[in-house]
Amino acid sequence: MYSFLLTWAGLAAGVSAACTRAALQDATATYLKAQAAGQPSLLAGTLASNASYAENDAPVSIAASVLAQALTIDFSRSIYDTTECASFTEITSATSPHPYIIHTRLLFSGAAPLVITAIESVVTDAGDWAFNATAGLSWTLQETWDAIPAAQRDTRAVIQAAADAYLDQWGNPDLPVPLGTPCARLEGGSYYSGAKDQAANTCAMGAFPVPLAVGHRRYVVDEELGAVDVFNGFPWLESTRAANFSTPSSNFVRVVQGKIRYIHEATVCQTPNCGR
C-alpha cells in the first residue's frame, strides 16, 4: 500500500489540463464496461502498463480479481475529482449470480493521454457488514444525487471536512458533525433514514464501546455533485481481531450546503457480519 501512497502523492503534483471531467467520465465508463463484461482487456489503452490493482487493501492480479468476473451492474454512481485526477464509482450488482456492492477508486496520470495508474476497490458480498445488495439497490434508487447549481456548491474543503467530521466523531462522540435534517445512512443493505420523521436525524452514530481512530483515509471529492468518498480502515468492528485491527471500508458521502445528506458505507468482514 506504500507504493499506492507514493503514486497518489505524485499524482497531486502532476495534474494537468488533460485531467478534465469529460476525460475522467470517459475513462470511468470504460472501467464500467470492463467490469460488466468481466474483461479487463477492455481497459487496454486506458490502463497504464505499470498500473497497480488492489482489492480490500491487498494487491491482486487483475486476472484473478472481481474485474475478471462478468457482473450485471444494476446501478452505478460515479464522481470525478479533477483536482486530484481521480474518480470513484459505487457499483450495485444485485441480480448477478454472485451479488456484490463494490466501491472503486481510479487514480489517473495527469498528462495526456489520461491513463489509469491505480485501481483500488472495496469489494463486499455475502457475509460482509450488513450486506444485502437487493435492499441496498432499492434504497439507492430512491435517493437524489443531482448536480448542485454552481452558485450553491460547497468548496472541496467543506465537503471533505464534513466527511472527516463524521469519521472523527467515532473517536470522540462530543465532536460536532454537520448532519442535515433529514439524513440517511446506508450500510450494505441496512437503511437508517429520517424520511418518516423530518425532524429525525439518523446519521448520528452515537458512542462506540471504545474510541475509534479511523485512519488510512484516501479521498475523491466532486464539488459538482457535492460528494466525497473516503477509503479508510474501520477499527474494532471485526470482533475476532484486536480492537485496533482495521478492516477495509469506504464511506460515500453527499454534502449539500455544508450538511451531510446521505452516507453509503461498504465494509469488509473477516467473519460473517464481522462476528456481531
N, C-alpha and C positions, 0 to 999 in steps of 0.2 A: 504493500500500500504506500510505502515511502516513495516509490517511483511515481505513483499517481499524484502525490502531493507536489513533487517536483514538476510534473507535467502541468498541473493546474497553475502553479506559480509562474511558469514560463508563459502560459497562455495569456495571463493577465497583462504581461509586458508586450506580447506580440500581436494583440488585437489590431486589426486594420480595417480600412473601409470595406474590405472583402466580406467582413462579418456582418452582413445585413440581415434583417428579419426575413426577407424573402429567401435568402440563401440558406438560412437555418431551417426555414419551413420546408424547403425542397429536400434538404438532406435528411431531415427527420421523417418526411414522408417516405423516403427510400428505405429507411430503417423499418418503418411500419410494414411496408410491402415485403421486406425480407422476413420479418417475424411472422406475418400471416402465411407466407409460403413455406416457412421453415427452411429457407435457402439463404444462408449468409453470403453466398456468392453474388447475390443481387446487390451487395454493397461494393462490389468491385468498382473502382474508380471513385468511390465515396469514402472508403476506408483506407487510412494510411497503411503502408506496408509494415510499419513497426507499431501499429496500434495495439494497445493493451485492452484486455477484456477481463471483467471480474463479475462474479455473482455472489451476493451476500458476503462481500468483503474478502472473497478468496479468488485468486487468479484461476481462470478456467479456460480450457481450449474452446474456441468457438464451435468447433466440430462436435463437442460434447455438451454444448450449452443449450439453454432453452431456446436460443435463437435458431437452433437447428431443428426445432420442432414446429410443424405447421400448427397454427392456432387460429381459431375463429375469434377475431377481435370484435367483440360485441360493442365495445365503446372504447374510445381513447380520447385523451385530452392532453395537449402539449402546450408548453410555454417556452418562450425564447428570450435568451439573455444576450443582447448584442454587446453589452459591456464586457462580459467575461467570455463571450463566444462559446455559448453552451446552450443546450436545450434539455428540457425534462419532459418525459411522457409517462402518463399513467395509462396502463392497459388493463381492461377487464375482459377476461375470456371466461364467460360463464357456461357457454354451450359447447365448448370443446370436450372431447372425451376425458381429458385431464384439465380441469378448470384451474385458472391462475388469476392472480392480481399481481401485476408487475409494475414497478417504478424504475424508470431508466434515465440516467444522465448520459448525455452525449457531450463530449468535450471536443472542440474543433481547433484546428490550426487557425491562426488569424490571417494568414496570407492566402491569396488566390492561387490555385483553385481551393475552395474550402473543403477540407477533408476531416474525417473523424479520427482523432488521435487516441481517444479512450472511450470505452463503453463500461459503465458501471450500473448494475441492476440489483435491486432488492426484489427477489423472486419469492412470492408466497403462494402456498397451496394448502391442501388439507392438512390440518394439524398446526398450522401457524396461527398466530394470535387472532382469535375471533374470526377466522377465515370462513367466509361464505360468499362466493363470487356471485351467486344468483341474487342474494339480498343486497350485496354491495352495488350490483348493477342497477337494481330497482331504485335504490336511494340516489345514486349518482345521476340517473336520468331525470330526477325531479329538481335538481339544482340548476341555478343560473350563474354562469361564469362569463357573461358577456364582456366585451371590451368596454373599458371605462372611458368616458369622454375626456379628451386631452386636458381640458381645464380643471377636471376633477381628480386627476391621477395623483397618487402619492409618489413621493420620491422612493428610489430603491432603498435608501437608508431607513425610511419609515417602515416600508414593507418588511425588510429583513429584521428590523428591531422588534416588530410585533411578534414574528415567529420566535425570535430569541427569547422574548419575554415569556412566552408560553412555555418554552422548554426550561428556562431558568427557574420558573416557579416550581418545577418538580424538585428542585433543591431547597427552595425556601417558599412555602405557601403564602407568606406575607408579602411577597413581591407583587406589584401591580401588573396586570395583563390587560391590554386594550381589547377586551372582548365586546363584540357587537351584541345587540339585542334584537332579534334572537340570534343565536349562534348554533351551528350544527356540527357535530363531530362524528365522523365515520371511521370506525376501527374495524378493518376487514369487512365484515357484513353487519356489524352492530352499529346502530344509528342512535345518536343521542341528540335530540332536537328540541328547541323551544318553540317549534311551529304551532303546537297546540295551545301554548300559553305565551303570548307575545312578550310578557314580562319576564319569562324564564330565560335563563342563560345556562345551557347545559354543556358548554365547552370548558367550564371551570373544572379542574381536575381534583382540587382538594389536596390534602396532605397524604403522601405516601408513608408507609411504615418506617422508612428510612429516607433521609435526604438523598436525592439522586443528582449526580453530576453528569449531565448529558454532554458527552464530548464527541470528538471526531466529526464536527459539523462541516458540511460541504453544501454550498448554496447555488441555486439557479433562481434568478429574480427577473420577473417580467412586469414592468410598470404598466404596460398597456392593459394587461388582464388583472393587475393588482394581485399578483400571485408570486409565491416563493415556495420552492421545495427545499427541504433540509434533510440531506442524508446524515445520519447520526448513529451513535451507539446507544442503545437503550439498556441501562444497567438494572440490576435487581430482578427484572421481570422473570427471567429463566430460573425457576425455583431449584433446579438441580445443580446450579452453579453458585459460586460465591457472589455476594451482593454487588461486588464491583465488576463482575463479568458483564460485558456489554454485547447484546445481540444486535445484528444489523436491523436498522429501522429507517423509515422515511416518513416525514410529515409534510404534506402538501397543503399549503395554507392560502386562502383567499382573503385579501385585506381590502376593505372599501372605506374610504375617508378615514384612514388610520385605525379602523376597527376590524377585528377578525370576524369573518362571516362563516367560513367553512374550514374544517380541518379534516384531511384524509390521512389516515395512518396505515402503513403496511409494515408489519414487524415479523421477523423470522423467529421461530421457536426451535429449540433443540429437542424438546419432547412435546407431545401433543398439548396444545394450548399453553405451552411453557410450564406445564405442571400445575396450573392454577384453575 
